């Protein structure tokens, strides 16, 4: 549905560098990256709001690289809503329909159906100044969908919402996507948004794509150390491979499944796959290391431990009962363990 080939844009101090991206028809795709990575520039390139130095944008098999935004059959929802302050909610939602040849009465029925689906029916006569942040965001989404676009572009759609509303709107957005069957391309730095909403995704850094894959593979099998670190696989260590063993953090592990063929690379573990305990706590066949707790931090309802093992520090999510009931603290001697199948391997360079 959306195909970007060799997109290049040169800006002062930044280059969008030969970006190739393919979003399939009807899927929900997440482009992930930190602030300043170039993800919104990619979104605006699809919408026709930025001028490319080179490359092509194809939507539905049609080359739209030189077409204006109104000729592309796409809708864009920005994180700052961009609602018209002098129009009511219903008028905002219906505003773009006139440019797409939609009959006014039919458009009104469609707009009200969207307001109902998004829980905004009682607010249709209000103006944006009297809406909450979540209500403004839902109004912006309804306006984008009311034009029956082939492609819906979302720029950090949930970032301005309070946590208690974010989950609810995620579910609503997923239901709308399933119902409409339109193609959704979302840019985000929020992992939960990507994991809940998207089937496939990509990671961008400094204007270049690092990985394009299923969201599950990006989080569980990242292609580069940067991608691993970005998606929260905080334990990434230089490793060597020899005679069926993997060595990192001054420990050599054997009996690991599916070891790669390269000699040098990186071994990585998600912190939730690393268990902290006593030597007797681990099942037979697990890989274990002795270590000392350097730091213990509380993050909401969970605890994170930084454990020094050999010449490296391993990050692990710790059960709160171990902290509260077993006296785990800084300086504690512990055993760190992980199942061999959770260890992920990456080559030195791709």
Buried (B, 14 or more C-beta within 10 A) or exposed (E): BBBBBEBBBEEEEBBBBBBEBBBEEBBBBBBBBEEEBBBBBBBBBBBBBBEBEEBBBBBBEEEBBEBEBEEBBBBBBBBEBEBEEEBBBBBBBBBBBEEBEBEEEEBBEBBBBBBEBBBBBEBBEBBBEEBEEBBBBBBBBBBBBBBBBBBBBBBBBBBBBEEEBBEEBBEBBBEBBEEBEBBBBBBBBBBEBBBBBBEBBBBBBBBBBBBBBEBEBBBBBBBBBBBBBBBEBBBBBBBBBEEEEBBBBEBEBEEBEEBEEEEEBBBBBBBBBBBBBEEEBBEEEBBBBBBEBEEBEEEEEBBBBBBBBBEBBBBBBBBEEBBEEBEBEEEBEBBBBBBBEBBBBBBEEE
